[in-house]
């Protein structure tokens, strides 16, 4: 066998691999928790969880303020 776990070097190599796998696992768990909290916070901030309906004109105002639509597009939305 080319890899002997009973030698000093094999034991350390195994420990390093196990530590890296543990780090990847717990990093993934922590990233998943942070993602879930951020997603919940965004939904709460937008009023989606409280059941608030947003007015289309308010949405158009936000999009215009963020630069997503032009003034002409905003005026067209206001007309319709």
Backbone as CSV, one residue per row, in Angstrom:
resi,resn,N_x,N_y,N_z,CA_x,CA_y,CA_z,C_x,C_y,C_z
1,UNK,0.844,-1.173,0.000,0.000,0.000,0.000,0.895,1.243,0.000
2,UNK,0.553,2.233,-0.821,1.410,3.398,-0.968,1.186,4.413,0.155
3,UNK,0.073,4.361,0.870,-0.204,5.315,1.942,-0.313,4.537,3.243
4,UNK,0.614,4.730,4.136,0.635,4.007,5.400,0.182,4.953,6.515
5,UNK,-1.009,4.739,7.044,-1.567,5.611,8.070,-0.906,5.395,9.435
6,UNK,-0.129,4.335,9.579,0.502,4.046,10.861,1.800,4.809,11.073
7,UNK,2.311,5.429,10.041,3.540,6.206,10.202,3.200,7.596,10.702
8,UNK,4.196,8.283,11.219,3.996,9.616,11.758,3.471,10.586,10.687
9,UNK,4.036,10.567,9.494,3.603,11.463,8.421,2.191,11.155,7.958
10,UNK,1.825,9.885,7.899,0.476,9.513,7.482,-0.568,9.982,8.467
11,UNK,-0.258,9.927,9.759,-1.195,10.354,10.788,-1.443,11.855,10.686
12,UNK,-0.359,12.628,10.507,-0.508,14.072,10.391,-1.267,14.451,9.115
13,UNK,-0.987,13.750,8.047,-1.700,14.038,6.793,-3.189,13.775,6.966
14,UNK,-3.517,12.686,7.650,-4.920,12.375,7.906,-5.592,13.422,8.770
15,UNK,-4.891,13.912,9.761,-5.439,14.953,10.633,-5.676,16.246,9.863
16,UNK,-4.759,16.587,8.985,-4.913,17.815,8.199,-6.121,17.700,7.274
17,UNK,-6.281,16.554,6.641,-7.434,16.342,5.760,-8.726,16.436,6.560
18,UNK,-8.775,15.823,7.737,-9.984,15.868,8.563,-10.281,17.289,9.031
19,UNK,-9.248,18.056,9.383,-9.471,19.432,9.801,-9.987,20.283,8.650
20,UNK,-9.463,20.077,7.463,-9.943,20.831,6.298,-11.400,20.484,5.980
21,UNK,-11.739,19.209,6.056,-13.125,18.813,5.807,-14.061,19.394,6.864
22,UNK,-13.636,19.411,8.099,-14.437,19.988,9.164,-14.614,21.492,8.950
23,UNK,-13.553,22.163,8.530,-13.621,23.594,8.258,-14.585,23.890,7.111
24,UNK,-14.531,23.101,6.060,-15.445,23.282,4.928,-16.889,23.034,5.363
25,UNK,-17.119,21.996,6.143,-18.474,21.676,6.597,-19.048,22.803,7.440
26,UNK,-18.314,23.227,8.488,-18.833,24.257,9.373,-18.908,25.613,8.668
27,UNK,-18.001,25.881,7.750,-18.101,27.104,6.959,-19.371,27.131,6.132
28,UNK,-19.724,25.976,5.562,-20.965,25.877,4.803,-22.193,26.052,5.675
29,UNK,-22.175,25.470,6.864,-23.307,25.618,7.792,-23.474,27.077,8.192
30,UNK,-22.380,27.740,8.527,-22.448,29.147,8.921,-22.910,30.018,7.756
31,UNK,-22.414,29.742,6.557,-22.837,30.511,5.374,-24.333,30.326,5.115
32,UNK,-24.833,29.129,5.304,-26.263,28.859,5.114,-27.106,29.626,6.135
33,UNK,-26.652,29.673,7.371,-27.389,30.409,8.410,-27.387,31.906,8.096
34,UNK,-26.249,32.453,7.709,-26.170,33.879,7.377,-27.069,34.194,6.185
35,UNK,-27.073,33.332,5.170,-27.918,33.540,3.993,-29.396,33.549,4.391
36,UNK,-29.811,32.602,5.246,-31.214,32.516,5.657,-31.628,33.757,6.449
37,UNK,-30.770,34.225,7.336,-31.091,35.429,8.118,-31.195,36.645,7.205
38,UNK,-30.284,36.774,6.244,-30.319,37.913,5.319,-31.583,37.880,4.458
39,UNK,-31.952,36.700,4.001,-33.156,36.581,3.180,-34.396,36.952,3.986
40,UNK,-34.470,36.488,5.221,-35.604,36.818,6.078,-35.651,38.314,6.361
41,UNK,-34.494,38.921,6.608,-34.445,40.354,6.902,-34.903,41.175,5.701
42,UNK,-34.504,40.755,4.490,-34.955,41.479,3.287,-36.464,41.387,3.128
43,UNK,-37.021,40.206,3.366,-38.474,40.045,3.227,-39.203,40.863,4.276
44,UNK,-38.669,40.908,5.490,-39.284,41.687,6.559,-39.227,43.177,6.230
45,UNK,-38.097,43.647,5.727,-37.931,45.065,5.408,-38.849,45.493,4.262
46,UNK,-39.112,44.599,3.337,-39.957,44.967,2.203,-41.441,44.907,2.536
47,UNK,-41.796,44.405,3.719,-43.201,44.310,4.097,-43.871,43.067,3.577
48,UNK,-43.142,42.218,2.903,-43.717,41.009,2.313,-44.281,40.079,3.380
49,UNK,-43.619,39.999,4.525,-44.073,39.102,5.583,-45.300,39.646,6.302
50,UNK,-45.474,40.962,6.295,-46.640,41.562,6.955,-47.855,41.599,6.036
51,UNK,-47.714,41.173,4.818,-48.822,41.136,3.880,-49.140,42.483,3.261
52,UNK,-48.211,43.408,3.331,-48.453,44.723,2.752,-48.345,44.658,1.235
53,UNK,-49.311,45.251,0.574,-49.276,45.347,-0.886,-48.662,46.685,-1.251
54,UNK,-47.740,46.660,-2.183,-47.098,47.900,-2.610,-47.822,48.459,-3.826
55,UNK,-47.967,49.735,-3.830,-48.601,50.459,-4.915,-47.657,50.444,-6.122
56,UNK,-48.161,50.159,-7.329,-47.285,50.151,-8.507,-46.569,51.484,-8.740
57,UNK,-47.224,52.598,-8.399,-46.585,53.899,-8.568,-45.399,54.039,-7.611
58,UNK,-45.532,53.511,-6.400,-44.412,53.546,-5.452,-43.241,52.721,-5.965
59,UNK,-43.556,51.596,-6.564,-42.501,50.750,-7.132,-41.803,51.490,-8.268
60,UNK,-42.590,52.163,-9.110,-42.007,52.927,-10.217,-41.135,54.064,-9.692
61,UNK,-41.578,54.728,-8.617,-40.772,55.795,-8.021,-39.450,55.256,-7.507
62,UNK,-39.482,54.107,-6.855,-38.248,53.496,-6.354,-37.312,53.137,-7.508
63,UNK,-37.867,52.561,-8.568,-37.041,52.171,-9.715,-36.436,53.398,-10.389
64,UNK,-37.215,54.478,-10.476,-36.705,55.717,-11.071,-35.604,56.311,-10.196
65,UNK,-35.798,56.286,-8.879,-34.800,56.830,-7.956,-33.501,56.026,-8.005
66,UNK,-33.606,54.723,-8.256,-32.418,53.878,-8.322,-31.769,53.896,-9.696
67,UNK,-32.407,54.559,-10.649,-31.835,54.665,-11.978,-32.121,53.475,-12.878
68,UNK,-33.085,52.649,-12.499,-33.412,51.476,-13.311,-34.239,51.840,-14.542
69,UNK,-35.016,52.925,-14.435,-35.829,53.368,-15.570,-35.548,54.847,-15.822
70,UNK,-35.828,55.269,-17.035,-35.603,56.670,-17.411,-36.818,57.510,-17.026
71,UNK,-36.666,58.833,-17.148,-37.774,59.736,-16.830,-38.955,59.505,-17.766
72,UNK,-38.660,59.240,-19.038,-39.737,58.988,-19.999,-40.509,57.716,-19.627
73,UNK,-39.777,56.687,-19.243,-40.440,55.448,-18.834,-41.275,55.679,-17.577
74,UNK,-40.765,56.469,-16.652,-41.500,56.765,-15.429,-42.776,57.532,-15.751
75,UNK,-42.686,58.517,-16.634,-43.871,59.289,-17.014,-44.908,58.387,-17.690
76,UNK,-44.447,57.458,-18.525,-45.365,56.525,-19.198,-46.070,55.646,-18.163
77,UNK,-45.337,55.187,-17.164,-45.941,54.355,-16.114,-46.979,55.165,-15.348
78,UNK,-46.682,56.438,-15.073,-47.630,57.280,-14.362,-48.922,57.459,-15.166
79,UNK,-48.774,57.594,-16.507,-49.960,57.777,-17.333,-50.850,56.545,-17.355
80,UNK,-50.206,55.368,-17.392,-51.004,54.143,-17.449,-51.422,53.739,-16.056
